[in-house]
Amino acid sequence: MAFCKDCGTKLISRYLKNEGEIPYCETCGKFCFPQYNVAVSMVTVDEEKKKVLLIQQYGRPFWILVAGYVNRGESAETAVIREIREEVSLTVRQVTFNRSRFFEPSNTLMLNFTASVDSDEPVSITDEVDRWKWFSYEEARDAIKPDSLARQFYLGWLEDHENKKAGL
């Protein structure tokens, strides 16, 4: 953040006790703490069938995780359930937090979850999703978009999943 969101003045760095160097607006006389978007992405799984749901969106040819922004006043867990219902019409049975990462290109804190669903439920898509497909865990590793945050989240989930299976 380089400019004050209230008055547009260029921010300077000023020391704040117990916080360190924080952007400061000399015009408003206040510290300007970082502001960013919050979104969720989901490893959508049918654990019984050992399948992962990946989607394609907006005319792009690559497979990614279901994801979406957290609405104001909404918990991340509620956003997981809502986004999966909105994008692929599935009912989430369980939500488990995996990890988080800041995504600089969109100034977004991404929160990744496992969303357990039942793949026997019919999947219908909205205008946000072009295609969906169930993949085995290994197929998803190969199919998910290379060099993407979705891939990083999926590979982290897969490693955690394999470690749990091995009792680690």
N, C-alpha and C positions, 0 to 999 in steps of 0.2 A: 504494500500500500504506500503510494508516494504522495497522495494528496488527501486532505481532509474531506470526508464525505459530506460534511455540513456546509463548509464555506469554500472549499476548493483550494485553500492555501497549501503550498508545498510543505510537507511535514519534515521536521528535523528529528534527529535521534536525541532522546533525553533519558537520563538515568532515573529509574523509579525504584525506590527501596523494595527489596524482596522480589522484584520483577526483572531487573536488569535494564538494558537499553530498549526503550519503547518509542514508536513514532509519536511525535507530539506536535500539536497545532498551536503556534504562537498567537494566532488571531483569536481562536476560541479559548485558549488557555486550558486545553485538556489533552490527556493522553488518548490515543486512538489505537485501541487493541485490534488485532487482525480480525477481519470478517471474511467468511467464506461460506460456500454452499455445503450442504450435507446430502449425500446420496447413499443408497444401499445397492449392493449387487448380491446376487444369490446363486449359490451352487444348488440348483433345484434337483433333488434326488428322489428316486423311488428306491428306498433302501432294500426292500424285499427282492426286487428284480435287478438290483445293482445297475441302475440306469441313471443318466444325467440328461437333463433337458437343456439344449442349447438353442439359440434363436439367431435369425438374421433380421436386420432392421434397415429401413430407409434406403433400400436398393443396393446396399453393400453386400458383397459376396462372402463375407467371412462370418464364422460362427462365434457367438459371444454368450455371456451370461445374461440372464434377465436382470435389469437394473432400473433404477429410477430415483428421483429426488424425494427427500423427506419433506412433507408439507409442514408449514408453520404450526406449532402446537402438537405435532404428531410424534409419537415415539418411533424409533428406528424399527422396532419389531412390528409395529402396526403398519409401517410403510412397506416392509417385506411382504406381509400378507396382502395388502392392498395392491401392490405392483404386480404380484403374481396373478391375482384375481383379474386385474385390469388387462394385463398383456396376454395371458394364455388361459384364463378362466379355470385355473386349478385352485383347489382348496388346500391350504397349508395345514398340516397336522402338528408340526413342531418347528420352532425357529431356534437356531443355535448360533451364537456369535463366533466368527472365525478369527478375523484380524482386520486391521484398518491401514489405510495408506492415503497420504495427501496426493492428489492428482493436480499438478500445477497447471496443465493446459486449460482446465475449466475452473480453477480456483475452488476445488471441491475436496472435502474430506470424504473419502469412500469407506464405507463400513461394509464388510463382507460377512455374509451369513450362510449357513446351511439351512435350506428350506425343504423339509421332508414332506412329500406329497404322495398321492397314490396315482400311478400312471394309467390305471384302468379308467380313471375319470377322463371323459372326452376333452381334448384340448381344442379350444377355438381361439382365434387370434383377432386382435383389433387392428386398426390402421397403423399402429406403432410397430407391428411385427409382420414381416413378409413371409417368413417360414419358421417352423420349429421342427425339431427332431430329437428323439431319444437316442442316446449313445451309450455304449458300455463305458465303464470308467476309462479303459485304455483307448477306445476309439475317440473319446472326448479329448484326451491328452493330445492326440494327433490332429483333431479337427479344429480346436479352438484357435482363435486368431493369434498368430505368432507375435512376439514383442508387444503384447498388450497387457494392460492391468488385469483384464479378465483372465488371461492365461496365468499371470503371476498368482492371482487368487486361487484359481483352480489347482495349479500345481502345489500350492501350499496346502490346500484342502486335501488333495490326494495323498500327499506325504503324511499329513496328520492321520488320515483314514487308514493308511497302510501301517503306520506305527501302532495305532490302536488295535488293529487286527493281530499284529505280532506281539501285543502285550507290552509294548514299550511306553 
